[in-house]
Amino acid sequence: MRITVIGTGYLGAVHAACMAEIGHDVLGVDVDAAKIEALADGRPPFYEPGFSEVLTRTLESGRLRFTTSLAEAGEFGEVHFVCVGTPQLSGGHGADLRHVNAVVHGLAPHLQHGALIVGKSTVPVGTSAALTADLARLTPADAEIELAWNPEFLREGFAVQDTLRPDRLVVGAPSTRADGILRELYAPMLEAGVPYICTDLSTAELVKVSANAFLATKISFINAIAEICDATGADVVTLADAIGHDTRIGRRFLSAGLGFGGGCLPKDIRAFMARANELGVGQALEFLADVDEINMRRRHRVVEMARQLVGGSLLGRNVAVLGAAFKPDSDDVRDSPALHVAAAIRLQGAAVRVHDPKAIDNARTAHPSLDYAHEVSKACENADLVLHLTEWQEYRELDPAALGKVVRQPRIIDARNALHLDRWRSANWTIRGLGRAAA
Ligand code: NAD
């Protein structure tokens, strides 16, 4: 099929390349000319494992091209995926839909007869109904333009495999024709047994925000329990292992630590609450305010632990920060808990040097006043305290004895509860986790 992918960020660029990988002719579109130029040259504008290979392969196959022109997209595509950002409104909790609206409204005059627009961005329930009404106004009645919603569940760090082999496909389809087009488009996934759930537009929109609300709640649940563990001397890691054996609970997303961040969960739960308020059912999601607050409290807790561990004041201390990305295997620093903590510690007068395997450039753009180092040993030179804030594999494999020779004081906070406490202790480090008083 001839498809376009509009918005080639973390989601769209991977979607475009993967759709070409399964045999479609794909045109990627973005307003960011530098990003489009990089992608067309085969240079990924962000770090995502395996993406570079798929991008190179599909560019070479001739099935993937890029443009900044919506008119070209309209002329080319039978199916148009909308993958632009839906950030938090500045000055509010709702989702800022201006990019989604700009794409759909901008594309309307250029659409081919019978074109299908498919939203992938995460949007508040009711968005696709409003856009359907807009399209009815903006396109001739006999043009037979339709709009479906197909929310995306990919995880950064696993984006390629999640796109090629998703754990499910969810499609809000306005007609059996739209459903048929998407089944054909995703045929290789359906043949591989990927569950395909076809529903109405509102349910499809709600599936995505509900999934994110559930995941956020699960993380904040275990972080709330970590607070109780801290107050009682219990160990949250053992507790999570123990309750995680119950298959109704499961161990995943039950790791207490610094909490969630990134370009999705924080803004999505806030937008969900804002939308519920608009619908007059705000009470139903009031608990998400607690989920959000528990999550933000983790960051303050780590700053406070850091202050206490260096003797009551961070002023004039050297603090090494391991990790800047919001999660490992990504260079995405949007709402990164690690950078939030690093900046707060610097504000208290410490000199902060940050290491990250992939995210230093993005981190420097977001927080130019922090210092950065490309090697862990450089970041830790003369440190009075080391903070482990993003659980990259390479940090798990650090040699505590060797690092002990570099720092001024062998003290570390493992804010991801991912390091081996005994290994660090036997190399004479003072190591603290979150909710791990007993360990
Ligand atoms: P992003 O910021 O990385 O990418 C958005 C892209 O859209 C940017 O390249 C931007 O230049 C482009 N854009 C903005 N306005 C445009 C316009 N008018 N025309 C063409 N391009 C335009 O964001 P992202 O992380 O890829 O997220 C996109 C959407 O997908 C969001 O709604 C997000 O919540 C959702 N989502 C993201 C992920 C993820 O892991 N990143 C996962 C699932 C869902």
Boltz pocket constraint, residues with backbone or C-beta under 6 A from the ligand:
constraints:
  - pocket:
      binder: B
      contacts: [[A, 6], [A, 7], [A, 8], [A, 9], [A, 10], [A, 11], [A, 12], [A, 29], [A, 30], [A, 31], [A, 32], [A, 35], [A, 83], [A, 84], [A, 85], [A, 86], [A, 99], [A, 102], [A, 103], [A, 120], [A, 121], [A, 122], [A, 123], [A, 152], [A, 153], [A, 154], [A, 155], [A, 156], [A, 263], [A, 264]]
      max_distance: 6.0
